Amino acid sequence: MLAAIIAVHGMIEVGGFLSMLPIWLFGMEQSAFMPYEMPSVAFVVAGLFWGMMRLIGAVALWKNLKWGLALSVVNCVIALALMMSLLPFGIMDGVLAGSALILMLSAHFGTEKIVEE
């Protein structure tokens, strides 16, 4: 379940890059189908990078590798920190990254107490 949430989040990010490919490859006019401003190339390539990092983390979590947990935690924390600067799309970032982070932390720590009494 956890790896699936992170994989979906990664596919959303990679999908943003893939949706821009026809525009770049065929030189389509923006106003023909997008009334709003297109994102910059750097922004879309950064989304591809983040999506690939999430997919790599999801595969590593699926294989039960500890470094996949660390990579996914870092990705989720950064996504939560940046979500407010990416509104309205940051809302979905917050929902997916927040829920995945809660699941990862609860899976790792379980019912362990901060201080044993």
N, C-alpha and C positions, 0 to 999 in steps of 0.2 A: 504494500500500500504506500509506504513512504517513498520508495524508489519510483513508483508510478506518479506520485504528485510532483516530484522533482523532474521526472522525465517530461511530463506534460508542460511544466513551466519552461523547460529547455526547448521543447518543440515550438512553443509559442514564440519564443525569442528568435529561433532559427527561421520560423515561418515569416516573421517580419522582414528578414533579409531576403528570403526567397520571393516574397511578394514584390519586392522592388527590382528584381532582376529583369523582368520584361521591360520595365520602364527604361532601365539603363541600357539594355542590349538593343532594343528596337527604337530608342529615342522617341518614345511616345510623348505627346503633349500632356502636361499635367492637368490643364483645365478640362480636358475631354472627360475625365472620370473622377478627378479629385478636386473638389472645390476648395479644399484647404491646402495649406502649404506643405510640400513634401519635406520629410526629414532630411537632414544633411547626410552625406555619404558616411561621414565619420560616426554619426549616431547609429546608423543602421549596421555598420561593420562592428561597432562595439556591442550591439545586440547579438550579432552572430557569435562573437567571442564569448559573451556571457551564456548564450544558449548552449554552445559547445561545452563550456565548463560545467554547466548544470547536467548535461547529458552524460559527460564523463563521470561526474559524481554519482549520478543515478545508477549507472552500470556498476560502478565500484560498490555502491550500497547493496545492489541486488546480489552481487557476489560476496557480500558480507565482509568487505575489506575495510579495515580501520581508517585508512587514509581517505577513503570515500566519505566517511562520516565527517572527518575534519574539513575536507574540501567543501562539502555541502553545507556545513555549519557556517563557514566563512562566506560562501555565496549568499546564504540566507540573511546573514547579519548585514552584509553590504547592501543587499536589495532592500532590507527594511530601513536602512539609513538613508538610502537615496529615493525611496518611494515618493516622498513629498515633492521632490523636484521634477517628477515625471507624471504629474497629474494630467489627465484623468486615468491614464493607463497604470499609474503607480498603485491604484487601488487594488487591481488584480495582482500586482506584484506583492503587495502587503498580505493579501489573503493567502496566496499560495506559499510565499516564503515564510510567513508567520505560522501557518499550520504545519508546514514541513519542519520548521525549527522546533516547535513544541513536540512534535512526534519524535524527532531525533533525540532531543534532550530527555524526554520521558523514557525512550527505549534504552538510552545509554545509562541513565542514573536510576531508573525504576523508582522504587519507594525508599531509596537510601536517604537517611536523615543528614542534615547539615552537621549537627552535633549529636552524638549518641549519648543518651542519658543513662 
